[in-house]
Amino acid sequence: MIMGLEVKNIVAGYTREVPILNGVNLTAQDGRVTVILGPNGAGKSTLLKTIYGYLTPQEGEVLHDGKRIQDLKPNQMLGEGIAYLLQGHSVFPRMTVEENLELGGWIMRGDQKRMQTALDFVYARFPRLREKRSFLAGILSGGEQRMLEIARLTMTGPRTILLDEPSVGLMPSLVDEVYEEISKLKDERYTILMVDQNVRKSMSIADYVYALALGENRYEGPREEMEKKLDDIVREWI
């Protein structure tokens, strides 16, 4: 049994007649960072949505630590130890930083002691959020909002995190801050499956890389091997 995520021969899309994914295979091993590359329309975000239950695969299966999860709904995934950062900003701007974090721990809303322990843990990791715990999330900078989103993912102590375009829309200096936080998650041995158009940045922290094209596996390999092929891979996209 493989610890982590396994995607086996997944066919999925938004209509049955025109699938976006056409037999994709992928393994995100426990405690490692796995990056998915590909041009627009390759199926990267569709794959993450399928893994997390937003889309039901027409064929194939998804496993987490050997357990089939492709029939689960998104609201069941936190209970399975899987969290998902959606593409684009997802903070609740009229709620405080702390209220946003509490929403991230909604599955333990009936256990105030556990909720407080989780908040204390998050504030220890993200001291800037502790300083701004009573601020409305909407007045935070773009980088701070993304930091809040990442912190919110960790509230329930997931083992596996899906990241969809974590650097999208951010200035280069803020991208560096976000990747510092992702690197900390890597150091803490979270299992991370990530999509990001910032190819160089995502490759810099990857352990293993997949490249998709037209909803199919095109290349895969350890980071060191894929870095040697990167120019050829990007040239194909163009």
Phi, psi and chi 1 to 4 in degrees:
 res  aa     phi    psi   chi1   chi2   chi3   chi4
   1 MET       -  131.3  179.7 -178.6   72.3      -
   2 ILE   -88.0  128.6  -67.5  178.4      -      -
   3 MET   -84.0  126.7  -61.0  -62.5  -72.9      -
   4 GLY   124.0 -157.7      -      -      -      -
   5 LEU  -100.1  140.9  -84.4  169.9      -      -
   6 GLU  -130.1  133.0  -69.8 -178.4   86.6      -
   7 VAL  -117.5  122.7  173.1      -      -      -
   8 LYS  -123.0  112.0  -64.2 -175.5  175.5 -178.5
   9 ASN    51.4   47.4  -62.0  -49.1      -      -
  10 ILE   -78.9  127.4  -76.3  -67.3      -      -
  11 VAL  -117.1  123.0  175.8      -      -      -
  12 ALA  -160.5  160.3      -      -      -      -
  13 GLY   179.9 -170.0      -      -      -      -
  14 TYR   -92.0  -15.9  -58.0   94.5      -      -
  15 THR  -137.0  149.3   65.1      -      -      -
  16 ARG   -67.3  -30.0 -179.9  167.7  -70.5  -86.4
  17 GLU   -72.6  -29.9  -66.7   75.6   17.4      -
  18 VAL  -129.8   81.8 -173.4      -      -      -
  19 PRO   -67.0  146.0   23.7  -32.0      -      -
  20 ILE   -88.3  -39.0  -55.7  -62.2      -      -
  21 LEU  -100.6  131.9  -54.8  175.1      -      -
  22 ASN  -126.0   68.8  -63.0  -74.4      -      -
  23 GLY    86.7   40.4      -      -      -      -
  24 VAL   -74.6  138.4  171.7      -      -      -
  25 ASN  -122.7  139.7  -67.9  -82.1      -      -
  26 LEU  -162.1  146.1  175.8  147.9      -      -
  27 THR  -131.2  126.6  -61.1      -      -      -
  28 ALA  -112.0  101.2      -      -      -      -
  29 GLN   -73.5  150.5  -68.3 -170.0    4.7      -
  30 ASP   -54.8  129.6 -172.2   40.2      -      -
  31 GLY    76.6   11.4      -      -      -      -
  32 ARG  -122.8  161.5  -56.4  179.4   72.5 -170.7
  33 VAL  -100.3  120.8  175.9      -      -      -
  34 THR  -113.8  127.4  -58.3      -      -      -
  35 VAL  -113.2  138.6  168.3      -      -      -
  36 ILE  -109.5  121.4  -53.0  169.7      -      -
  37 LEU  -106.3  162.8  -55.5  179.1      -      -
  38 GLY   157.4  156.1      -      -      -      -
  39 PRO   -72.0  171.4   29.7  -36.1      -      -
  40 ASN   -56.9  135.1  -70.0  -25.1      -      -
  41 GLY    88.2    2.0      -      -      -      -
  42 ALA   -75.1  -18.9      -      -      -      -
  43 GLY   106.1   13.6      -      -      -      -
  44 LYS   -64.2  -54.8  -54.4 -178.3  -60.2  -63.3
  45 SER   -67.4  -34.7  -67.1      -      -      -
  46 THR   -60.4  -37.8  -59.1      -      -      -
  47 LEU   -64.1  -45.4  177.9   56.1      -      -
  48 LEU   -62.2  -42.4  -64.6 -172.3      -      -
  49 LYS   -62.8  -35.4  -69.3  175.4 -177.7  175.2
  50 THR   -69.2  -43.3  -57.9      -      -      -
  51 ILE   -58.2  -40.5  -69.1  170.8      -      -
  52 TYR   -88.4    2.5 -150.4   69.9      -      -
  53 GLY    91.8    4.2      -      -      -      -
  54 TYR   -72.7  -27.2  -72.9  107.6      -      -
  55 LEU  -125.1  140.8  -64.7  171.7      -      -
  56 THR   -95.9  123.5  -59.4      -      -      -
  57 PRO   -66.2  142.8   21.5  -30.1      -      -
  58 GLN   -77.1  -32.4  -60.6  169.0   21.4      -
  59 GLU  -143.8  160.7  -61.4  178.4   23.8      -
  60 GLY    89.6 -175.5      -      -      -      -
  61 GLU  -147.1  157.1   60.5 -178.5   -8.0      -
  62 VAL  -122.9  130.9 -178.6      -      -      -
  63 LEU  -124.8  144.0  -60.9   98.1      -      -
  64 HIS  -126.0  115.5 -173.5 -121.6      -      -
  65 ASP    53.3   39.3  -64.9  -18.6      -      -
  66 GLY    84.5   -5.6      -      -      -      -
  67 LYS   -97.9  131.7  176.8 -177.5  177.8  180.0
  68 ARG   -67.9  128.2  -71.0  166.5   55.1   94.1
  69 ILE  -126.3    4.4   62.1  169.1      -      -
  70 GLN   -69.6  -10.8   71.3  -93.9   18.4      -
  71 ASP   -98.1    0.5  -63.4  -37.1      -      -
  72 LEU   -81.6  153.2  -62.2 -177.9      -      -
  73 LYS   -91.1  159.8  -58.1  -60.2 -177.5 -175.2
  74 PRO   -54.7  -36.2  -29.2   36.8      -      -
  75 ASN   -72.6   -4.3   62.8   -6.1      -      -
  76 GLN   -99.5  -10.0  -61.9  173.6  -64.5      -
  77 MET   -71.4  -36.1  -70.5  -64.6  178.5      -
  78 LEU   -59.8  -37.0  -80.0  179.7      -      -
  79 GLY   -65.1  -20.9      -      -      -      -
  80 GLU   -93.4    4.0  -65.7  -63.3  -38.0      -
  81 GLY    82.0   26.5      -      -      -      -
  82 ILE  -123.8  129.5  -50.3  171.7      -      -
  83 ALA  -121.3  157.2      -      -      -      -
  84 TYR  -139.6  122.1 -177.4   19.5      -      -
  85 LEU   -94.7  109.8  176.5   65.4      -      -
  86 LEU   -70.9  156.4  -67.9  162.3      -      -
  87 GLN   -66.6  138.4 -175.9  175.3  -13.9      -
  88 GLY    84.7  167.0      -      -      -      -
  89 HIS   -70.0  138.1  -71.9  -62.0      -      -
  90 SER  -132.2   17.5   61.9      -      -      -
  91 VAL   -73.8  158.5  -59.7      -      -      -
  92 PHE   -95.9  102.7  -64.7   88.9      -      -
  93 PRO   -65.7  -26.2   22.2  -33.2      -      -
  94 ARG   -93.0    6.6  -63.3 -177.5 -178.6  -85.1
  95 MET  -110.0  155.2  -59.1  176.9   71.4      -
  96 THR   -72.3  167.2   67.3      -      -      -
  97 VAL   -55.7  -47.1  166.2      -      -      -
  98 GLU   -66.1  -37.9 -175.7  152.7  -53.4      -
  99 GLU   -64.3  -37.8  -72.7  168.8  -20.9      -
 100 ASN   -61.9  -42.8  -90.0  -92.0      -      -
 101 LEU   -63.8  -41.1  -69.0  172.3      -      -
 102 GLU   -62.3  -35.8  -71.4  173.1  -18.4      -
 103 LEU   -63.1  -33.8  -77.9  175.8      -      -
 104 GLY   -64.8  -23.0      -      -      -      -
 105 GLY  -106.8   31.3      -      -      -      -
 106 TRP   -60.5  -26.1   66.0  -91.1      -      -
 107 ILE   -71.8  -11.3   62.3  172.0      -      -
 108 MET  -115.5   25.4   50.4 -169.6  179.2      -
 109 ARG   -62.5  -21.6   58.4 -166.2  178.8  -81.4
 110 GLY   -88.7    0.0      -      -      -      -
 111 ASP  -123.8   89.0 -172.4  -20.5      -      -
 112 GLN   -63.6  -34.6 -169.8   56.3   41.2      -
 113 LYS   -64.9  -44.0 -177.5  177.2  179.4 -179.9
 114 ARG   -65.9  -39.2 -175.4 -178.1  172.3 -160.1
 115 MET   -61.3  -44.6  179.5   72.5   79.5      -
 116 GLN   -66.0  -38.5 -170.9   58.3   53.2      -
 117 THR   -61.0  -41.9  -62.2      -      -      -
 118 ALA   -65.3  -42.3      -      -      -      -
 119 LEU   -62.1  -43.6  -75.7  170.0      -      -
 120 ASP   -60.9  -40.5  -69.5  -17.3      -      -
 121 PHE   -63.8  -45.4  174.8   76.7      -      -
 122 VAL   -65.1  -42.2  166.0      -      -      -
 123 TYR   -65.8  -31.7  -73.6  141.5      -      -
 124 ALA   -66.3  -35.7      -      -      -      -
 125 ARG   -80.4  -30.3  -68.9 -172.4   71.2 -107.7
 126 PHE  -125.8   74.4  -61.5   89.3      -      -
 127 PRO   -59.5  -27.9   16.4  -29.3      -      -
 128 ARG   -64.6  -34.0 -164.9 -175.6  -50.4  178.6
 129 LEU   -71.5  -33.5  -63.9 -178.0      -      -
 130 ARG   -61.3  -43.3 -179.7 -168.7  -67.7  -84.6
 131 GLU   -61.6  -29.6  -65.3  170.3    6.1      -
 132 LYS  -112.7   24.3  -60.3 -171.2  175.1 -175.4
 133 ARG   -58.9  -30.5   62.8 -160.0  -59.8  174.3
 134 SER   -96.4    1.4   61.0      -      -      -
 135 PHE   -77.2  148.0  -74.6   35.5      -      -
 136 LEU   -67.1  135.9  -67.2  179.6      -      -
 137 ALA   -61.7  -28.8      -      -      -      -
 138 GLY   -68.1  -16.4      -      -      -      -
 139 ILE   -97.1   -0.5   68.4  172.2      -      -
 140 LEU   -71.3  156.5  -59.7 -179.2      -      -
 141 SER   -67.2  165.4   70.1      -      -      -
 142 GLY   -58.1  -40.8      -      -      -      -
 143 GLY   -66.8  -38.7      -      -      -      -
 144 GLU   -67.9  -36.5  -71.8  170.5  -22.7      -
 145 GLN   -63.8  -41.3  -71.3 -172.2   24.8      -
 146 ARG   -66.8  -37.4 -167.8   54.5   49.2   84.4
 147 MET   -60.6  -41.7 -172.2 -177.4  -57.5      -
 148 LEU   -62.6  -40.7  173.5   56.2      -      -
 149 GLU   -63.0  -43.4  -69.1  166.0  -20.5      -
 150 ILE   -66.2  -42.2  -67.3  172.5      -      -
 151 ALA   -61.7  -40.2      -      -      -      -
 152 ARG   -61.8  -33.3 -168.4  173.5   60.3 -165.5
 153 LEU   -61.1  -32.3  -68.8 -179.8      -      -
 154 THR   -87.9   -2.2   66.7      -      -      -
 155 MET   -58.0  -37.6  -81.4  -70.1  -68.0      -
 156 THR   -93.7    5.2   55.9      -      -      -
 157 GLY    65.4   46.6      -      -      -      -
 158 PRO   -67.3  158.6   30.7  -37.2      -      -
 159 ARG   -96.0  -25.8  -70.9 -173.2   45.1 -104.9
 160 THR  -125.1  133.5  -60.8      -      -      -
 161 ILE  -127.7  130.1  -65.6  177.3      -      -
 162 LEU  -101.4  128.5  -48.6 -177.9      -      -
 163 LEU  -120.7  118.4  -60.0  175.3      -      -
 164 ASP  -109.1  106.1 -166.6   -6.1      -      -
 165 GLU    54.5   59.8  -58.3  -75.0    0.9      -
 166 PRO   -65.2  -19.7   23.7  -34.4      -      -
 167 SER  -104.0    5.6   70.9      -      -      -
 168 VAL   -62.0  133.6   66.9      -      -      -
 169 GLY    77.0    5.9      -      -      -      -
 170 LEU  -101.8  147.4  -63.2  179.4      -      -
 171 MET   -66.6  154.7  -63.2 -176.8  -61.3      -
 172 PRO   -51.9  -40.4  -29.3   36.1      -      -
 173 SER   -65.3  -35.1   60.3      -      -      -
 174 LEU   -74.9  -31.9  -62.3  180.0      -      -
 175 VAL   -59.4  -41.9  170.6      -      -      -
 176 ASP   -60.1  -41.7  -70.1  -19.1      -      -
 177 GLU   -63.4  -44.0  -72.3 -173.5   23.9      -
 178 VAL   -63.4  -41.3  168.1      -      -      -
 179 TYR   -70.5  -26.7  -93.0   86.5      -      -
 180 GLU   -62.2  -41.4  -75.8  179.7   17.2      -
 181 GLU   -68.6  -39.2  -61.7  -56.8  -27.8      -
 182 ILE   -65.0  -38.0  -62.5  172.9      -      -
 183 SER   -62.3  -36.4  -65.9      -      -      -
 184 LYS   -64.3  -39.9  -68.6  176.2 -175.1  176.9
 185 LEU   -61.6  -39.9  -64.1  177.5      -      -
 186 LYS   -62.0  -44.0  176.6  179.1 -179.8  176.9
 187 ASP   -62.2  -29.4  -67.7  -19.0      -      -
 188 GLU   -86.5    6.1  -66.7  171.6   22.2      -
 189 ARG    69.6   30.4  -57.5  -63.2  -65.6  171.1
 190 TYR   -68.2  151.0  -76.8   89.6      -      -
 191 THR   -87.5  120.1  -58.4      -      -      -
 192 ILE  -122.7  128.5  -61.9  173.3      -      -
 193 LEU  -117.7  120.3  179.2   60.8      -      -
 194 MET  -132.6  140.9 -179.7  169.4   65.1      -
 195 VAL  -117.9  133.0  167.5      -      -      -
 196 ASP  -157.9  134.0 -158.0  -19.9      -      -
 197 GLN   -69.5  -17.3  -72.2  -68.8  -17.9      -
 198 ASN   -78.5   83.2 -165.3  -37.5      -      -
 199 VAL   -61.2  -47.2  173.4      -      -      -
 200 ARG   -63.2  -42.8  -64.4  -69.4 -179.5 -175.7
 201 LYS   -64.8  -46.9  -88.6  -69.5 -173.6 -176.1
 202 SER   -65.4  -37.4   59.4      -      -      -
 203 MET   -65.3  -30.4  -71.7  -81.5  -76.3      -
 204 SER   -64.9  -23.6   71.4      -      -      -
 205 ILE  -113.2    2.4   63.9  169.9      -      -
 206 ALA   -75.0  148.9      -      -      -      -
 207 ASP   -99.5  -38.1  -66.5  -60.2      -      -
 208 TYR  -141.3  145.6 -158.7   85.3      -      -
 209 VAL  -131.7  136.5 -179.9      -      -      -
 210 TYR  -116.2  142.1  -70.8   85.7      -      -
 211 ALA  -119.8  125.5      -      -      -      -
 212 LEU  -103.6  154.6  -56.8 -176.6      -      -
 213 ALA  -148.8  125.4      -      -      -      -
 214 LEU    51.9   40.7  -61.4  175.7      -      -
 215 GLY    75.0   17.9      -      -      -      -
 216 GLU  -132.7  155.9  -61.4  179.3  -13.2      -
 217 ASN   -64.7  130.0  -68.7   74.7      -      -
 218 ARG  -113.6  -49.5  179.0   67.8  171.4  143.0
 219 TYR  -138.5  158.5  -61.0   97.6      -      -
 220 GLU  -161.0  156.0   68.1  172.5  -87.6      -
 221 GLY   164.0  171.7      -      -      -      -
 222 PRO   -59.6  156.4  -17.8   30.2      -      -
 223 ARG   -53.0  -46.4 -179.6 -170.6   65.6 -162.7
 224 GLU   -59.2  -39.3  -64.5   81.2    3.9      -
 225 GLU   -70.6  -41.4  178.0 -177.5  -41.8      -
 226 MET   -72.9  -29.2  -68.4  -67.9  -78.8      -
 227 GLU   -61.2  -34.6  -77.6  177.7  -26.6      -
 228 LYS   -69.3  -25.7  -63.2  174.2 -176.8  176.5
 229 LYS   -96.5   -4.0  -59.4  177.7 -178.7  177.5
 230 LEU   -60.5  -43.6 -170.8   56.5      -      -
 231 ASP   -59.5  -41.9  -71.7  -16.3      -      -
 232 ASP   -67.0  -37.9  -69.0  -25.6      -      -
 233 ILE   -64.4  -48.0  -67.1  171.2      -      -
 234 VAL   -65.6  -36.6  173.3      -      -      -
 235 ARG   -60.7  -36.4 -167.3  175.4  -63.9  114.9
 236 GLU   -64.4  -35.9  -74.4 -171.3   16.4      -
 237 TRP   -64.2  -36.3  -59.2  -10.1      -      -
 238 ILE   -78.3      -  -60.9  171.3      -      -
